[in-house]
Amino acid sequence: MRSRVDRYSPPVVRVVVEVMPKPEILDPQGQAIARALPGLGFTGVGAVRQGKRFEMVIEATEDEALRQAAAMAETLLANPVIEDFRVHRQG
Amino acid sequence: MRSRVDRYSPPVVRVVVEVMPKPEILDPQGQAIARALPGLGFTGVGAVRQGKRFEMVIEATEDEALRQAAAMAETLLANPVIEDFRVHRQG
């Protein structure tokens, strides 16, 4: 149930943008982690990939917020030549 | 339904570790992004936080893989003083 305050506030959406190196792109950070793990006692761990995760709050309807976040990912948060991204509502 | 090959292979779990700066910690990377957005035509975006996302494959049962990933996050992938982390199965 929405309160009267909610009803008159602009909609606000918490959005997550996940950015990962494309599968065919070398990931030196992930490889460095994979190489460090056995020395720390972690065995049986492979295919480590390191990417980025962004959280933000967008004043818009959900559809518009997700559309804006995807545009942000393409222009600023990710490098679409070497990275894939995924946008979703938080929670 | 599991095939005979699956049944005799060691279990393999795809695990995600998400690492984010704690809410009370300053996040200069997130702030830099938030400041750049209006100049790129994105308005109404705030509270930008930048963290890390790791994907990996662990040869273990699901419970054991998640336990291992949490131990890795505490010792190598995150700095628990300034970062929170979350571990979950991929997909």
N, CA and C atoms of all chains as a GROMACS GRO file, in nm:
protein
  546
    1MET      N    1   0.085  -0.119   0.000
    1MET     CA    2   0.000   0.000   0.000
    1MET      C    3   0.089   0.124   0.000
    2ARG      N    4   0.060   0.220  -0.086
    2ARG     CA    5   0.143   0.340  -0.096
    2ARG      C    6   0.080   0.450  -0.011
    3SER      N    7   0.164   0.522   0.060
    3SER     CA    8   0.114   0.634   0.140
    3SER      C    9   0.088   0.752   0.050
    4ARG      N   10   0.022   0.855   0.104
    4ARG     CA   11  -0.004   0.974   0.023
    4ARG      C   12   0.128   1.040  -0.019
    5VAL      N   13   0.228   1.038   0.071
    5VAL     CA   14   0.358   1.099   0.038
    5VAL      C   15   0.420   1.028  -0.084
    6ASP      N   16   0.420   0.893  -0.080
    6ASP     CA   17   0.474   0.817  -0.194
    6ASP      C   18   0.404   0.857  -0.323
    7ARG      N   19   0.270   0.868  -0.315
    7ARG     CA   20   0.193   0.887  -0.437
    7ARG      C   21   0.233   1.016  -0.509
    8TYR      N   22   0.273   1.117  -0.432
    8TYR     CA   23   0.306   1.246  -0.493
    8TYR      C   24   0.456   1.268  -0.510
    9SER      N   25   0.542   1.173  -0.462
    9SER     CA   26   0.687   1.185  -0.484
    9SER      C   27   0.720   1.134  -0.624
   10PRO      N   28   0.829   1.187  -0.686
   10PRO     CA   29   0.868   1.127  -0.813
   10PRO      C   30   0.911   0.984  -0.787
   11PRO      N   31   0.885   0.892  -0.881
   11PRO     CA   32   0.927   0.754  -0.858
   11PRO      C   33   1.079   0.745  -0.856
   12VAL      N   34   1.130   0.658  -0.770
   12VAL     CA   35   1.274   0.642  -0.753
   12VAL      C   36   1.304   0.492  -0.763
   13VAL      N   37   1.401   0.456  -0.844
   13VAL     CA   38   1.434   0.316  -0.866
   13VAL      C   39   1.580   0.293  -0.832
   14ARG      N   40   1.609   0.190  -0.753
   14ARG     CA   41   1.747   0.149  -0.726
   14ARG      C   42   1.789   0.052  -0.835
   15VAL      N   43   1.895   0.088  -0.908
   15VAL     CA   44   1.935   0.011  -1.026
   15VAL      C   45   2.078  -0.041  -1.006
   16VAL      N   46   2.102  -0.161  -1.056
   16VAL     CA   47   2.235  -0.222  -1.054
   16VAL      C   48   2.283  -0.239  -1.198
   17VAL      N   49   2.408  -0.201  -1.224
   17VAL     CA   50   2.471  -0.227  -1.354
   17VAL      C   51   2.592  -0.318  -1.328
   18GLU      N   52   2.590  -0.434  -1.389
   18GLU     CA   53   2.703  -0.529  -1.377
   18GLU      C   54   2.782  -0.527  -1.507
   19VAL      N   55   2.911  -0.510  -1.497
   19VAL     CA   56   2.999  -0.503  -1.614
   19VAL      C   57   3.104  -0.613  -1.601
   20MET      N   58   3.112  -0.701  -1.699
   20MET     CA   59   3.210  -0.810  -1.695
   20MET      C   60   3.289  -0.813  -1.826
   21PRO      N   61   3.418  -0.854  -1.819
   21PRO     CA   62   3.494  -0.870  -1.943
   21PRO      C   63   3.426  -0.975  -2.031
   22LYS      N   64   3.421  -0.950  -2.162
   22LYS     CA   65   3.362  -1.049  -2.253
   22LYS      C   66   3.437  -1.181  -2.241
   23PRO      N   67   3.368  -1.294  -2.260
   23PRO     CA   68   3.433  -1.426  -2.240
   23PRO      C   69   3.560  -1.443  -2.323
   24GLU      N   70   3.564  -1.384  -2.442
   24GLU     CA   71   3.680  -1.407  -2.530
   24GLU      C   72   3.794  -1.311  -2.500
   25ILE      N   73   3.774  -1.219  -2.404
   25ILE     CA   74   3.877  -1.119  -2.372
   25ILE      C   75   3.959  -1.169  -2.252
   26LEU      N   76   4.091  -1.157  -2.262
   26LEU     CA   77   4.180  -1.194  -2.152
   26LEU      C   78   4.148  -1.108  -2.030
   27ASP      N   79   4.149  -1.167  -1.912
   27ASP     CA   80   4.119  -1.093  -1.789
   27ASP      C   81   4.236  -1.108  -1.692
   28PRO      N   82   4.336  -1.022  -1.702
   28PRO     CA   83   4.457  -1.038  -1.619
   28PRO      C   84   4.428  -1.028  -1.469
   29GLN      N   85   4.330  -0.946  -1.430
   29GLN     CA   86   4.296  -0.936  -1.287
   29GLN      C   87   4.242  -1.069  -1.236
   30GLY      N   88   4.149  -1.127  -1.312
   30GLY     CA   89   4.094  -1.256  -1.273
   30GLY      C   90   4.200  -1.364  -1.269
   31GLN      N   91   4.292  -1.362  -1.366
   31GLN     CA   92   4.399  -1.461  -1.370
   31GLN      C   93   4.492  -1.447  -1.251
   32ALA      N   94   4.522  -1.323  -1.212
   32ALA     CA   95   4.609  -1.300  -1.096
   32ALA      C   96   4.546  -1.357  -0.970
   33ILE      N   97   4.414  -1.338  -0.956
   33ILE     CA   98   4.344  -1.393  -0.839
   33ILE      C   99   4.349  -1.545  -0.843
   34ALA      N  100   4.320  -1.602  -0.959
   34ALA     CA  101   4.320  -1.749  -0.971
   34ALA      C  102   4.458  -1.805  -0.932
   35ARG      N  103   4.564  -1.735  -0.971
   35ARG     CA  104   4.699  -1.785  -0.939
   35ARG      C  105   4.731  -1.770  -0.791
   36ALA      N  106   4.672  -1.670  -0.724
   36ALA     CA  107   4.702  -1.648  -0.581
   36ALA      C  108   4.627  -1.746  -0.491
   37LEU      N  109   4.516  -1.802  -0.539
   37LEU     CA  110   4.428  -1.880  -0.452
   37LEU      C  111   4.493  -2.006  -0.393
   38PRO      N  112   4.562  -2.089  -0.473
   38PRO     CA  113   4.619  -2.211  -0.412
   38PRO      C  114   4.714  -2.180  -0.296
   39GLY      N  115   4.793  -2.074  -0.307
   39GLY     CA  116   4.884  -2.036  -0.199
   39GLY      C  117   4.812  -1.994  -0.072
   40LEU      N  118   4.685  -1.959  -0.084
   40LEU     CA  119   4.605  -1.922   0.032
   40LEU      C  120   4.519  -2.038   0.081
   41GLY      N  121   4.539  -2.154   0.020
   41GLY     CA  122   4.466  -2.272   0.067
   41GLY      C  123   4.337  -2.300  -0.006
   42PHE      N  124   4.309  -2.225  -0.115
   42PHE     CA  125   4.186  -2.248  -0.190
   42PHE      C  126   4.220  -2.330  -0.315
   43THR      N  127   4.167  -2.451  -0.322
   43THR     CA  128   4.192  -2.535  -0.439
   43THR      C  129   4.060  -2.560  -0.511
   44GLY      N  130   4.070  -2.604  -0.634
   44GLY     CA  131   3.948  -2.636  -0.709
   44GLY      C  132   3.872  -2.514  -0.755
   45VAL      N  133   3.938  -2.398  -0.762
   45VAL     CA  134   3.870  -2.276  -0.808
   45VAL      C  135   3.930  -2.237  -0.942
   46GLY      N  136   3.848  -2.216  -1.042
   46GLY     CA  137   3.898  -2.178  -1.174
   46GLY      C  138   3.808  -2.075  -1.239
   47ALA      N  139   3.847  -2.035  -1.360
   47ALA     CA  140   3.766  -1.944  -1.443
   47ALA      C  141   3.727  -1.819  -1.365
   48VAL      N  142   3.822  -1.761  -1.291
   48VAL     CA  143   3.793  -1.641  -1.215
   48VAL      C  144   3.792  -1.521  -1.310
   49ARG      N  145   3.685  -1.443  -1.306
   49ARG     CA  146   3.672  -1.322  -1.388
   49ARG      C  147   3.639  -1.207  -1.295
   50GLN      N  148   3.706  -1.093  -1.317
   50GLN     CA  149   3.676  -0.975  -1.234
   50GLN      C  150   3.609  -0.868  -1.318
   51GLY      N  151   3.498  -0.817  -1.268
   51GLY     CA  152   3.428  -0.708  -1.334
   51GLY      C  153   3.391  -0.601  -1.235
   52LYS      N  154   3.297  -0.516  -1.275
   52LYS     CA  155   3.256  -0.404  -1.192
   52LYS      C  156   3.107  -0.414  -1.162
   53ARG      N  157   3.068  -0.354  -1.050
   53ARG     CA  158   2.927  -0.350  -1.013
   53ARG      C  159   2.895  -0.208  -0.968
   54PHE      N  160   2.793  -0.151  -1.027
   54PHE     CA  161   2.750  -0.016  -0.992
   54PHE      C  162   2.610  -0.021  -0.933
   55GLU      N  163   2.590   0.055  -0.827
   55GLU     CA  164   2.456   0.074  -0.772
   55GLU      C  165   2.425   0.222  -0.782
   56MET      N  166   2.300   0.255  -0.813
   56MET     CA  167   2.262   0.396  -0.822
   56MET      C  168   2.112   0.410  -0.798
   57VAL      N  169   2.072   0.534  -0.774
   57VAL     CA  170   1.930   0.565  -0.756
   57VAL      C  171   1.891   0.657  -0.871
   58ILE      N  172   1.784   0.623  -0.941
   58ILE     CA  173   1.740   0.703  -1.057
   58ILE      C  174   1.596   0.748  -1.034
   59GLU      N  175   1.576   0.878  -1.050
   59GLU     CA  176   1.440   0.934  -1.038
   59GLU      C  177   1.370   0.917  -1.171
   60ALA      N  178   1.293   0.812  -1.184
   60ALA     CA  179   1.220   0.783  -1.308
   60ALA      C  180   1.132   0.662  -1.282
   61THR      N  181   1.046   0.633  -1.377
   61THR     CA  182   0.971   0.507  -1.368
   61THR      C  183   1.070   0.392  -1.389
   62GLU      N  184   1.029   0.270  -1.356
   62GLU     CA  185   1.124   0.158  -1.364
   62GLU      C  186   1.175   0.139  -1.508
   63ASP      N  187   1.085   0.138  -1.606
   63ASP     CA  188   1.127   0.118  -1.745
   63ASP      C  189   1.226   0.225  -1.788
   64GLU      N  190   1.193   0.350  -1.754
   64GLU     CA  191   1.279   0.462  -1.795
   64GLU      C  192   1.414   0.454  -1.722
   65ALA      N  193   1.413   0.415  -1.595
   65ALA     CA  194   1.538   0.405  -1.518
   65ALA      C  195   1.628   0.298  -1.578
   66LEU      N  196   1.571   0.185  -1.615
   66LEU     CA  197   1.653   0.076  -1.672
   66LEU      C  198   1.706   0.117  -1.810
   67ARG      N  199   1.624   0.190  -1.886
   67ARG     CA  200   1.669   0.238  -2.017
   67ARG      C  201   1.785   0.336  -1.998
   68GLN      N  202   1.771   0.429  -1.903
   68GLN     CA  203   1.879   0.526  -1.875
   68GLN      C  204   2.006   0.456  -1.828
   69ALA      N  205   1.991   0.357  -1.742
   69ALA     CA  206   2.109   0.287  -1.689
   69ALA      C  207   2.182   0.214  -1.802
   70ALA      N  208   2.108   0.155  -1.895
   70ALA     CA  209   2.172   0.086  -2.009
   70ALA      C  210   2.247   0.187  -2.095
   71ALA      N  211   2.188   0.305  -2.114
   71ALA     CA  212   2.257   0.408  -2.193
   71ALA      C  213   2.383   0.455  -2.121
   72MET      N  214   2.375   0.470  -1.989
   72MET     CA  215   2.494   0.506  -1.909
   72MET      C  216   2.602   0.400  -1.921
   73ALA      N  217   2.561   0.273  -1.916
   73ALA     CA  218   2.658   0.164  -1.926
   73ALA      C  219   2.730   0.172  -2.061
   74GLU      N  220   2.654   0.198  -2.167
   74GLU     CA  221   2.714   0.200  -2.301
   74GLU      C  222   2.810   0.318  -2.319
   75THR      N  223   2.781   0.431  -2.255
   75THR     CA  224   2.861   0.550  -2.281
   75THR      C  225   2.969   0.575  -2.177
   76LEU      N  226   2.949   0.526  -2.053
   76LEU     CA  227   3.040   0.566  -1.945
   76LEU      C  228   3.089   0.450  -1.860
   77LEU      N  229   2.998   0.358  -1.823
   77LEU     CA  230   3.034   0.258  -1.721
   77LEU      C  231   3.107   0.137  -1.780
   78ALA      N  232   3.078   0.104  -1.904
   78ALA     CA  233   3.141  -0.012  -1.966
   78ALA      C  234   3.210   0.029  -2.096
   79ASN      N  235   3.302  -0.054  -2.140
   79ASN     CA  236   3.360  -0.040  -2.274
   79ASN      C  237   3.300  -0.153  -2.358
   80PRO      N  238   3.199  -0.122  -2.440
   80PRO     CA  239   3.126  -0.230  -2.508
   80PRO      C  240   3.211  -0.313  -2.603
   81VAL      N  241   3.331  -0.266  -2.636
   81VAL     CA  242   3.418  -0.345  -2.724
   81VAL      C  243   3.471  -0.468  -2.648
   82ILE      N  244   3.502  -0.450  -2.521
   82ILE     CA  245   3.564  -0.561  -2.446
   82ILE      C  246   3.483  -0.607  -2.326
   83GLU      N  247   3.370  -0.537  -2.298
   83GLU     CA  248   3.292  -0.573  -2.180
   83GLU      C  249   3.144  -0.591  -2.215
   84ASP      N  250   3.081  -0.685  -2.147
   84ASP     CA  251   2.936  -0.702  -2.152
   84ASP      C  252   2.877  -0.636  -2.028
   85PHE      N  253   2.753  -0.590  -2.039
   85PHE     CA  254   2.689  -0.536  -1.918
   85PHE      C  255   2.547  -0.587  -1.906
   86ARG      N  256   2.496  -0.581  -1.785
   86ARG     CA  257   2.362  -0.626  -1.752
   86ARG      C  258   2.304  -0.524  -1.655
   87VAL      N  259   2.181  -0.486  -1.677
   87VAL     CA  260   2.114  -0.385  -1.596
   87VAL      C  261   1.993  -0.450  -1.530
   88HIS      N  262   1.975  -0.430  -1.400
   88HIS     CA  263   1.853  -0.480  -1.337
   88HIS      C  264   1.817  -0.396  -1.215
   89ARG      N  265   1.693  -0.406  -1.176
   89ARG     CA  266   1.647  -0.339  -1.056
   89ARG      C  267   1.711  -0.406  -0.935
   90GLN      N  268   1.748  -0.327  -0.834
   90GLN     CA  269   1.812  -0.385  -0.716
   90GLN      C  270   1.710  -0.454  -0.628
   91GLY      N  271   1.748  -0.571  -0.575
   91GLY     CA  272   1.664  -0.642  -0.479
   91GLY      C  273   1.576  -0.744  -0.546
   92MET      N  274   1.690  -3.388  -1.483
   92MET     CA  275   1.741  -3.525  -1.482
   92MET      C  276   1.892  -3.521  -1.506
   93ARG      N  277   1.970  -3.594  -1.427
   93ARG     CA  278   2.116  -3.593  -1.440
   93ARG      C  279   2.159  -3.712  -1.526
   94SER      N  280   2.252  -3.690  -1.615
   94SER     CA  281   2.304  -3.798  -1.697
   94SER      C  282   2.402  -3.880  -1.614
   95ARG      N  283   2.441  -3.996  -1.666
   95ARG     CA  284   2.537  -4.078  -1.593
   95ARG      C  285   2.670  -4.004  -1.578
   96VAL      N  286   2.711  -3.930  -1.683
   96VAL     CA  287   2.837  -3.853  -1.676
   96VAL      C  288   2.832  -3.752  -1.562
   97ASP      N  289   2.722  -3.676  -1.553
   97ASP     CA  290   2.706  -3.579  -1.444
   97ASP      C  291   2.722  -3.647  -1.308
   98ARG      N  292   2.658  -3.762  -1.297
   98ARG     CA  293   2.652  -3.827  -1.166
   98ARG      C  294   2.791  -3.860  -1.114
   99TYR      N  295   2.884  -3.892  -1.207
   99TYR     CA  296   3.018  -3.933  -1.162
   99TYR      C  297   3.121  -3.820  -1.172
  100SER      N  298   3.083  -3.703  -1.226
  100SER     CA  299   3.176  -3.590  -1.230
  100SER      C  300   3.174  -3.522  -1.094
  101PRO      N  301   3.287  -3.456  -1.054
  101PRO     CA  302   3.280  -3.379  -0.930
  101PRO      C  303   3.181  -3.265  -0.950
  102PRO      N  304   3.106  -3.227  -0.846
  102PRO     CA  305   3.011  -3.117  -0.863
  102PRO      C  306   3.085  -2.986  -0.887
  103VAL      N  307   3.029  -2.904  -0.973
  103VAL     CA  308   3.091  -2.776  -1.009
  103VAL      C  309   2.984  -2.668  -0.993
  104VAL      N  310   3.019  -2.561  -0.924
  104VAL     CA  311   2.923  -2.454  -0.896
  104VAL      C  312   2.979  -2.323  -0.950
  105ARG      N  313   2.896  -2.249  -1.023
  105ARG     CA  314   2.935  -2.115  -1.068
  105ARG      C  315   2.892  -2.016  -0.959
  106VAL      N  316   2.989  -1.943  -0.905
  106VAL     CA  317   2.965  -1.858  -0.788
  106VAL      C  318   2.995  -1.713  -0.824
  107VAL      N  319   2.916  -1.622  -0.769
  107VAL     CA  320   2.937  -1.478  -0.786
  107VAL      C  321   2.970  -1.417  -0.650
  108VAL      N  322   3.072  -1.333  -0.646
  108VAL     CA  323   3.104  -1.256  -0.525
  108VAL      C  324   3.089  -1.108  -0.560
  109GLU      N  325   3.001  -1.039  -0.490
  109GLU     CA  326   2.981  -0.895  -0.511
  109GLU      C  327   3.044  -0.819  -0.395
  110VAL      N  328   3.127  -0.722  -0.425
  110VAL     CA  329   3.197  -0.645  -0.323
  110VAL      C  330   3.161  -0.498  -0.342
  111MET      N  331   3.106  -0.435  -0.239
  111MET     CA  332   3.068  -0.293  -0.249
  111MET      C  333   3.128  -0.215  -0.132
  112PRO      N  334   3.162  -0.088  -0.154
  112PRO     CA  335   3.207  -0.006  -0.040
  112PRO      C  336   3.096   0.002   0.064
  113LYS      N  337   3.133  -0.005   0.192
  113LYS     CA  338   3.033   0.008   0.299
  113LYS      C  339   2.962   0.143   0.285
  114PRO      N  340   2.835   0.150   0.323
  114PRO     CA  341   2.758   0.275   0.304
  114PRO      C  342   2.825   0.397   0.368
  115GLU      N  343   2.893   0.378   0.482
  115GLU     CA  344   2.952   0.492   0.552
  115GLU      C  345   3.089   0.530   0.498
  116ILE      N  346   3.139   0.456   0.400
  116ILE     CA  347   3.272   0.483   0.344
  116ILE      C  348   3.257   0.569   0.218
  117LEU      N  349   3.339   0.673   0.208
  117LEU     CA  350   3.341   0.758   0.089
  117LEU      C  351   3.377   0.674  -0.033
  118ASP      N  352   3.310   0.700  -0.145
  118ASP     CA  353   3.338   0.623  -0.266
  118ASP      C  354   3.374   0.721  -0.379
  119PRO      N  355   3.502   0.757  -0.390
  119PRO     CA  356   3.540   0.859  -0.488
  119PRO      C  357   3.511   0.818  -0.633
  120GLN      N  358   3.520   0.688  -0.665
  120GLN     CA  359   3.490   0.645  -0.802
  120GLN      C  360   3.342   0.668  -0.834
  121GLY      N  361   3.257   0.631  -0.739
  121GLY     CA  362   3.114   0.654  -0.760
  121GLY      C  363   3.082   0.802  -0.770
  122GLN      N  364   3.148   0.882  -0.689
  122GLN     CA  365   3.123   1.027  -0.693
  122GLN      C  366   3.167   1.087  -0.826
  123ALA      N  367   3.281   1.039  -0.878
  123ALA     CA  368   3.330   1.091  -1.006
  123ALA      C  369   3.229   1.059  -1.117
  124ILE      N  370   3.173   0.939  -1.112
  124ILE     CA  371   3.073   0.902  -1.213
  124ILE      C  372   2.949   0.991  -1.198
  125ALA      N  373   2.902   1.008  -1.075
  125ALA     CA  374   2.783   1.090  -1.051
  125ALA      C  375   2.804   1.232  -1.104
  126ARG      N  376   2.925   1.284  -1.089
  126ARG     CA  377   2.952   1.420  -1.136
  126ARG      C  378   2.960   1.428  -1.288
  127ALA      N  379   3.003   1.318  -1.351
  127ALA     CA  380   3.016   1.319  -1.498
  127ALA      C  381   2.881   1.305  -1.568
  128LEU      N  382   2.783   1.247  -1.501
  128LEU     CA  383   2.658   1.212  -1.568
  128LEU      C  384   2.580   1.330  -1.626
  129PRO      N  385   2.560   1.440  -1.552
  129PRO     CA  386   2.481   1.550  -1.609
  129PRO      C  387   2.540   1.602  -1.740
  130GLY      N  388   2.672   1.609  -1.749
  130GLY     CA  389   2.737   1.656  -1.871
  130GLY      C  390   2.715   1.563  -1.990
  131LEU      N  391   2.678   1.438  -1.961
  131LEU     CA  392   2.648   1.342  -2.067
  131LEU      C  393   2.498   1.331  -2.094
  132GLY      N  394   2.421   1.418  -2.027
  132GLY     CA  395   2.278   1.420  -2.053
  132GLY      C  396   2.195   1.334  -1.960
  133PHE      N  397   2.257   1.277  -1.856
  133PHE     CA  398   2.182   1.193  -1.761
  133PHE      C  399   2.152   1.275  -1.637
  134THR      N  400   2.026   1.299  -1.612
  134THR     CA  401   1.987   1.377  -1.495
  134THR      C  402   1.904   1.286  -1.402
  135GLY      N  403   1.892   1.328  -1.279
  135GLY     CA  404   1.809   1.251  -1.185
  135GLY      C  405   1.875   1.123  -1.139
  136VAL      N  406   2.008   1.114  -1.152
  136VAL     CA  407   2.080   0.996  -1.106
  136VAL      C  408   2.164   1.034  -0.985
  137GLY      N  409   2.152   0.960  -0.876
  137GLY     CA  410   2.229   0.991  -0.756
  137GLY      C  411   2.274   0.865  -0.687
  138ALA      N  412   2.347   0.885  -0.577
  138ALA     CA  413   2.392   0.775  -0.491
  138ALA      C  414   2.463   0.667  -0.571
  139VAL      N  415   2.552   0.710  -0.662
  139VAL     CA  416   2.626   0.611  -0.742
  139VAL      C  417   2.738   0.551  -0.658
  140ARG      N  418   2.744   0.421  -0.653
  140ARG     CA  419   2.849   0.349  -0.580
  140ARG      C  420   2.913   0.249  -0.675
  141GLN      N  421   3.046   0.244  -0.674
  141GLN     CA  422   3.115   0.147  -0.759
  141GLN      C  423   3.180   0.040  -0.675
  142GLY      N  424   3.155  -0.084  -0.713
  142GLY     CA  425   3.218  -0.196  -0.646
  142GLY      C  426   3.272  -0.295  -0.746
  143LYS      N  427   3.297  -0.416  -0.700
  143LYS     CA  428   3.356  -0.520  -0.784
  143LYS      C  429   3.264  -0.640  -0.791
  144ARG      N  430   3.277  -0.713  -0.900
  144ARG     CA  431   3.198  -0.835  -0.917
  144ARG      C  432   3.292  -0.944  -0.967
  145PHE      N  433   3.292  -1.058  -0.900
  145PHE     CA  434   3.377  -1.170  -0.939
  145PHE      C  435   3.288  -1.288  -0.976
  146GLU      N  436   3.326  -1.355  -1.084
  146GLU     CA  437   3.261  -1.481  -1.120
  146GLU      C  438   3.369  -1.588  -1.117
  147MET      N  439   3.333  -1.708  -1.071
  147MET     CA  440   3.431  -1.817  -1.068
  147MET      C  441   3.359  -1.950  -1.070
  148VAL      N  442   3.434  -2.054  -1.098
  148VAL     CA  443   3.382  -2.190  -1.097
  148VAL      C  444   3.454  -2.265  -0.985
  149ILE      N  445   3.378  -2.329  -0.897
  149ILE     CA  446   3.438  -2.400  -0.783
  149ILE      C  447   3.395  -2.546  -0.788
  150GLU      N  448   3.492  -2.635  -0.779
  150GLU     CA  449   3.465  -2.779  -0.775
  150GLU      C  450   3.431  -2.818  -0.633
  151ALA      N  451   3.304  -2.823  -0.602
  151ALA     CA  452   3.260  -2.856  -0.467
  151ALA      C  453   3.107  -2.865  -0.470
  152THR      N  454   3.051  -2.912  -0.362
  152THR     CA  455   2.906  -2.905  -0.349
  152THR      C  456   2.867  -2.758  -0.333
  153GLU      N  457   2.738  -2.726  -0.351
  153GLU     CA  458   2.698  -2.586  -0.347
  153GLU      C  459   2.730  -2.522  -0.211
  154ASP      N  460   2.695  -2.587  -0.103
  154ASP     CA  461   2.721  -2.531   0.031
  154ASP      C  462   2.870  -2.504   0.051
  155GLU      N  463   2.952  -2.604   0.013
  155GLU     CA  464   3.096  -2.591   0.031
  155GLU      C  465   3.152  -2.481  -0.059
  156ALA      N  466   3.101  -2.470  -0.183
  156ALA     CA  467   3.148  -2.367  -0.276
  156ALA      C  468   3.117  -2.227  -0.222
  157LEU      N  469   2.997  -2.209  -0.167
  157LEU     CA  470   2.960  -2.078  -0.113
  157LEU      C  471   3.043  -2.045   0.011
  158ARG      N  472   3.070  -2.147   0.092
  158ARG     CA  473   3.154  -2.127   0.210
  158ARG      C  474   3.296  -2.087   0.168
  159GLN      N  475   3.350  -2.157   0.068
  159GLN     CA  476   3.483  -2.124   0.018
  159GLN      C  477   3.488  -1.983  -0.040
  160ALA      N  478   3.385  -1.948  -0.117
  160ALA     CA  479   3.383  -1.815  -0.181
  160ALA      C  480   3.378  -1.705  -0.075
  161ALA      N  481   3.303  -1.728   0.033
  161ALA     CA  482   3.297  -1.628   0.141
  161ALA      C  483   3.434  -1.614   0.207
  162ALA      N  484   3.503  -1.726   0.227
  162ALA     CA  485   3.637  -1.720   0.287
  162ALA      C  486   3.733  -1.647   0.194
  163MET      N  487   3.722  -1.670   0.062
  163MET     CA  488   3.805  -1.598  -0.036
  163MET      C  489   3.777  -1.449  -0.033
  164ALA      N  490   3.649  -1.414  -0.021
  164ALA     CA  491   3.612  -1.272  -0.017
  164ALA      C  492   3.676  -1.206   0.104
  165GLU      N  493   3.671  -1.275   0.219
  165GLU     CA  494   3.726  -1.216   0.342
  165GLU      C  495   3.877  -1.200   0.338
  166THR      N  496   3.945  -1.293   0.268
  166THR     CA  497   4.092  -1.289   0.274
  166THR      C  498   4.156  -1.222   0.152
  167LEU      N  499   4.088  -1.221   0.038
  167LEU     CA  500   4.154  -1.176  -0.084
  167LEU      C  501   4.071  -1.077  -0.167
  168LEU      N  502   3.942  -1.105  -0.184
  168LEU     CA  503   3.863  -1.028  -0.282
  168LEU      C  504   3.810  -0.897  -0.226
  169ALA      N  505   3.786  -0.891  -0.095
  169ALA     CA  506   3.732  -0.770  -0.034
  169ALA      C  507   3.822  -0.726   0.081
  170ASN      N  508   3.809  -0.601   0.117
  170ASN     CA  509   3.871  -0.550   0.240
  170ASN      C  510   3.757  -0.530   0.340
  171PRO      N  511   3.741  -0.624   0.434
  171PRO     CA  512   3.622  -0.620   0.521
  171PRO      C  513   3.613  -0.494   0.607
  172VAL      N  514   3.721  -0.420   0.619
  172VAL     CA  515   3.716  -0.296   0.698
  172VAL      C  516   3.632  -0.190   0.624
  173ILE      N  517   3.644  -0.184   0.493
  173ILE     CA  518   3.576  -0.079   0.418
  173ILE      C  519   3.476  -0.132   0.316
  174GLU      N  520   3.469  -0.263   0.299
  174GLU     CA  521   3.379  -0.320   0.198
  174GLU      C  522   3.289  -0.429   0.255
  175ASP      N  523   3.167  -0.435   0.204
  175ASP     CA  524   3.075  -0.546   0.231
  175ASP      C  525   3.079  -0.641   0.113
  176PHE      N  526   3.055  -0.769   0.138
  176PHE     CA  527   3.047  -0.860   0.025
  176PHE      C  528   2.926  -0.952   0.038
  177ARG      N  529   2.886  -1.005  -0.075
  177ARG     CA  530   2.772  -1.096  -0.084
  177ARG      C  531   2.811  -1.207  -0.180
  178VAL      N  532   2.778  -1.329  -0.143
  178VAL     CA  533   2.814  -1.446  -0.222
  178VAL      C  534   2.686  -1.516  -0.264
  179HIS      N  535   2.674  -1.552  -0.390
  179HIS     CA  536   2.558  -1.631  -0.431
  179HIS      C  537   2.591  -1.716  -0.552
  180ARG      N  538   2.509  -1.816  -0.572
  180ARG     CA  539   2.523  -1.902  -0.689
  180ARG      C  540   2.484  -1.822  -0.812
  181GLN      N  541   2.556  -1.844  -0.924
  181GLN     CA  542   2.524  -1.767  -1.045
  181GLN      C  543   2.398  -1.821  -1.111
  182GLY      N  544   2.317  -1.729  -1.161
  182GLY     CA  545   2.198  -1.768  -1.237
  182GLY      C  546   2.075  -1.772  -1.150
   0.00000   0.00000   0.00000
